[in-house]
Amino acid sequence: MAADPDRGDVAAVLATDERRRAVRSWLENLAQLGVGSVPTLSGELAAVARGPLPAAADDQVWREATLGLTETLGAELN
């Protein structure tokens, strides 16, 4: 079944492996910034970022990133 943007499944519509890997790369960079100040959190974030890429439908990291980004847009752009 194809994702339907009119039903609110923006994450599924936008999901590509390249985009999902880019989010993980950004998270890995963010984890590196916290190595000295928040090492435990940094390590956990890096582990999530480096983990295997799940199927798009099961990719909670991608869904949360998409939700966070789309919630910053005004209603007229969403």
N, C-alpha and C positions, 0 to 999 in steps of 0.2 A: 504494500500500500504506500503510495507516495505521500510525502508530508504536505500538509495544506497550510500555507501561511495565514489564511483567513481564519483558521481554527486555533491560531496562537502557537503553533509548533515551529517557531522561528529557528530554534537550534537545529532541528532536523533539516529544515530547508537550506540552511547555510553550511551545514556540516560537510567539510571535505577533509581528507587526511592532512592535506597541507595546512589548512587553517587550524585544525586540532593540534598538529605538531607545533605550529607557531605559538599557540597559547601555552603549551608546555615549555617551550623554549623561553618565553617571557617569564614563566613561573620559576624556571631554573635560574635565570638571571636574578630574579627577585630573591630567591633563596641564597644566592651567593652574597648579596648585599648584607644579609643578616647573619652570616657565619660567626662574626665576632660578638655581636650584641645579643642575638637570640639563637644560639646554636641548636637547641633542641627543635625549635620551630623550623629553623632553616633546614635542618636535616630531614624532617618529615616532609616539608614542601618539596625538597629536592627529590625525595623518594617517589612522591606522587608524580612529579614532572618526568622522571626517568623511567617510570614503570611502563609496562607494555600498553600500547594503544588499543583500547577496547573497541568493540563494534560501536559505530556511531550512536546507535539507539541506546547503548548502555554507558555512554561516556558522560559521567556526572561532572567531570571537570569542564568539559565543553559546554554542557547545559548551564552550569553556574556562571561561566564567563559570558556566555551569550545573554543570560538574564541580567547580569550586572551591567553589561554594555547597553542593552536596549532600555533598561530602566532609567538611564541617564538622559535619554532622548526625550524631547518634549512630545506631548500627545500628537501634535501635528506631523511629526516625523515618524512616529511609530505606526 
